Amino acid sequence: MKKIRTVCIDTLTGIQNEIFMTESKKPNYDQWMDFGKDIWRLASYLQDKGFELIYILGEPGTGKSTGMRTLEPDTNIWINTDNKNPIWEGGREEYGSKSSPRLPYHIIPKTYSEITNHINKVEEKVGFEDIKFAFLMGHIEDYKSGMDNKKRLKVLGKVATKMQLEGKAETVLYAEIRKNTEGENEYVLTTENSGFDTARSPMGQFEPIISNDYGFIVNKLINFYK
């Protein structure tokens, strides 16, 4: 059995929404202020495990999930918090379906503890590569900063919006759909900060716009982190 190189949490937005919607009653003021801190704790847990964090942020339908299609088979764990089926060629064979996920490579968690417990079990039974990556996918929101409209990871709760969650990572990429010269849609990632978002990447590793190809990203960054 191959060691695991990557985990893909798809999406941070999904796990937050799941927990919020399953609360038995509306959070009080203090609970709402703190809601979202668990994303910070999850990111810290992954870093403590030795994962390099890669945020992939964008609107729904911009190709965040399909970026997994180029990862080496049986080296990735799809943490499918959005509870959706794979829609790319070969996805069913690799991950199964939402009604029958292929373990240990595909789980549909409802809580943060289910995520961390699964990662711990995989570490014990399968093992991780020395250089490993966690793709943290999430939706974006617009917010006002002075006179400017800016973008960032969408989170629930007041404290989390002040925590600059993307600041825990060296690589934050934004998913977009652009037209090519033939007028066809291309799913791409922007790698540089526009001055109005939180994008960033290690200097000299990527062109300003790249394909939504997670295998390519991993191969580039393996050499960077050696």
N, C-alpha and C positions, 0 to 999 in steps of 0.2 A: 504494500500500500504506500502510495506517495505521501510525502510530508506536505502539509498545507502551507501555501505561500501567502494567500490573501483571504480576508473576510470582507463581505460587502453588506453593509447595513442599509437596507432599502425599504423605508427611509426613516431618518430620525423624526420627520414629521409624522409618519405613520404610527410609530410607537407612542409618541406624545398624544396624538389624537385618540388612540385606542385606550390609553389609561384615563384620559380626561372623560371620554364618553362612557366608560364603565364605572366611574365613580358613583357611589350610591346617592350622593347628594352634591349640590353645587359647592365647590370649595369656598371656604371663608376667606377673608381678606389676607390673613397671614399665609394660608395655604396657596392662594393664588400668587402672592408675591414670590413664594419659593418654587412654584411650579416651573419645571424646566431645569432645575439644578441637576437632575439625574442625567441629563445629557453631558454636562461637565464631568460628572462622576464616571460615566461610561467612557468618555474620551480619556480620562486619567487612568482608568483601569486598563485600557488597551495600551496606553503608553507604558504603564508599569510592566505589562506583559512583553514589551519590546517591539510593539507594532509602530511603524511609521504611519502617521495619519494623512489621509488624502481626502479632502472634502470635495464632493461633486454636487454643485448647487444649481438649481434651475427650476423653471416652471414645469408642471406636469406635462408629460408627453414630449419632452425634449431629448430623450435618448439616454437617460441616466442608467436605467436597467440594462438596456441592450449593449452598453459598454462592456458588460461581462462576457459577451460572446467570444472574445478573443483570448480569454484567460485559459491557460493550459488545463485540460480536463483533469478532474479529480484533485485539483490543488486549491480550490476555492470553496468557501462556505457562503452560500446565499442566505442571509438572515432577512427573510422576506416579511417584514412587518406590515407591508401594504397588502398582503394576502392576495397576490395576483399570480397568474400563470405566466411562464416564460413564453414570449411571443417571437423569439428569434430562432432561426434555423439551428437545429441541434439542441435547443434548450430543454425540450422534454426528455430527451435521452440523458442529458447531463444532470438535470435537477428534478425530474418527475413533474408533478403538477401540484397545485395548491391542495387538492383533495388527497393526493398520495405523494408527499415529498420524499425525495430520495435521500435517506440519511447516510452519513452525517453531513452531506453536502448541501442540504436544503432544510431549513426549519422555518416555522411560522410562529414566532413568539408573541405573547401578549404582554409580557413584562420585561423589565431590564434584567431581572434576576434570571429569567429563562435564557437570555442571551449570554450572560456571563457564565452560567452553569454549563451551557453547551460548549462554549469555548474551552472551559476548564477540562471537560470530559475529552474533547478532541485532543487537547494537549497531552493528556495522559495516555490515550489509546492509539493516537495516530502520530502526533508530534507536529511541530511547526518548523519551517526553515529558519535558519539563523537570521536572515534578512526577510522581514515579513511586513505586509501592508494591510491597513484597514481602510477601505473606502467607505466614507460616511456620506451617504447621499441625503439631500434635503431640499425642500422647496424654499423659495426666496420670498422676501417681502420688500416693499418700498417703504422708506421712511424719510422724514424730513430732518435735515441737518443744516441749521441756519437757513439759507435761501436755496439750498441744493436738495434735489431728490436723489437718494442713494438706495443701494440694495444690500441685503445681508441675509443670512440664514433666518428663516422664519421659525420662531419658537413661541411657546405659550408661557405666560407668567411674566411678571415685571422684572424680577432680578435677572433672569436669563438674558433679557434683551440688553442688559448693561455689562454682561460678562465677556463680550467679544469672544464667543466660543471658537471662531475660526482662528483666533490668535494662538491656539494650541498646536496649530499645524503649519508646516513649511510649504505645503502644497494645497491650494484652494483653487479649483477650476470651475468655471461657469459653463453650463450646458446651454447651447443655443441651436436654432435651426436657421440656416442661411441658404440662399439660392445660389447654385453654381452657374457657370456661364451658359448652361443649357436650360436654365430655368427649373432645375430639379432641386428638391430639398436635400441638404446635406446636414448631418448631425455632427456638430463640432463642439469643442471646448476652448474657451479663451483662457489663457495662462498668465496674463499680465493685468495688473490693476489699471482700471480706467480712470481712477480718481473718484469714482462714484460707486465702487463696489469693494468687496473684500478679497478679490482674486490675487493670487501670488503663486510663485513657483521658484525653485532654486535657479539662480542666475546661470544662463547659458544652456540649460537642459532642454528647453522646448522652444519651438517657434511660437509667436503670439497666438496663433490659431492652429489647433491640431484636431484630428479625427477623434470621435468618442471611442477610443480603442484602449481599453484598460491593460491589455497585454503589452502594448507599446509603452505605456506609462511605466508599468512595472519593470520592463527590461531596461529602460533608460535610468530609472532611479536605483535599481540594484547596483549599477556601476557607480552611481553617485555616493551611495551609502557604504560601499566596501571600505 
